[in-house]
Every structure is written in structure tokens, then in C-alpha cells.
Amino acid sequence: MERSKLTTLCYMEREGEWLMLHRVSKKNDVNKDKWIGIGGHFEENESPEECLLREVKEETGLTLTSWRFRGLVTFRSTGGPVEDMEYMCLYTADGFEGEMADCNEGTLEWVKKEAVCGLNIWEGDRIFFRLLNENAPFFSLKLTYEGDRLIEAVLDGKALIA
């Protein structure tokens, strides 16, 4: 089965911190050494919420009890061997239960919200972290990358970077 072009990403929050995943474990990982949220690709017949709940449980051992759909992020990659598009449903969660487990994709760590942009994150992530921190209404963000370099950002149809 071809890998879905639909994904979820969740930033779990508690006491002024985001739960971040430092991707250090997988080989041939587009996110290698980056700090990202929790999430992954939809499985067959999953809704965004089903994917979100499954991925959080698989990667953290925690069960979400309160979450919010914050935005749709369209990723476009150019200049490589394959031009590609991916659509990511972006969530935040402030309610969860259970015991945190180790993640086979990297190291989970609670990071102060103001320290996140000092980590090795994708350039476009800085845009949606600003929107999350400002409690922006639901948004649509298109990010175009050439390799690791952000070459275009469009928020709700208006160019931020072009």
C-alpha cells in the first residue's frame, strides 16, 4: 500500500511546555536530528482524529482526553529527486492520561514554549509555533521547501515568504 499523503501532528502542552520528539532513532528519516511534535501518516480508512489518537498512543503511551484541531499545513517539496505534496492536520492537546513510554523514533522531552524556536526545528515550524502561541484561529499554511530550505510560505492565501 502506498504511504498516505495525509498526516497528523500534535503538540501536547502542559504548564508552559510542549512535548517535543527529538528524531534521532530512524535511518533515512527526513526529520533526522530535528525536533518535531507527535504524529504520523493516516492508515487506511482513518479519520484525522483516529490517526491523531493512534499516533499519540503509539509514540508516547499516553491517551488524549482533550485536543483541538488548529490548522491544515500543506507541505510541498521541490528540487529533489521527487516533487511531493503532503497535507498535515495540526493539533494541540492539553488533556491526556496514562504513563509516558519511550518512543522508538527518538527522545521525548518537555520543552519550555519560549525555548522551542532555539531547537533544531524546520523553518516553517517557526511560523506555526507563532500562530499556536498567539492562539490564532484555524489557519491554512502552505510551506514549500527546496531540500531543507523554506522557499515559500503562504498563510490563508497570503504570501509570507515568496
C-alpha angles and dihedrals in degrees: 000000000000115000112259118252087214119089142166129221125189132191108201114205137201132161096346095317137107122215105238130191115216102208104219105128110065124079118226090019118162085208095048111155091358125123111233141155129262120283149084149185125327116253121221114299094002124142118219090259093049090051091047094051094045095047094047090049093047096046101037109017087234128122117221117231099172128028141151131213102231107174152331115252120196114201121198122183122197139171095043132098089276128035107215144177128206130180117211127194105213119210139175122205129197100173127064141139139202135053120307113244131199116271121228091211097060145300123323116216136168107233128189108253092236091054098052096086089056090063126086096273132149113275092238091053087068088064096053093042087057090051092047093047090049089050088235118189118257109307143189114219125183116198122187119195131191100201104311094336121100107226101168136025122180120183117196090337096312121110116242094170122014 
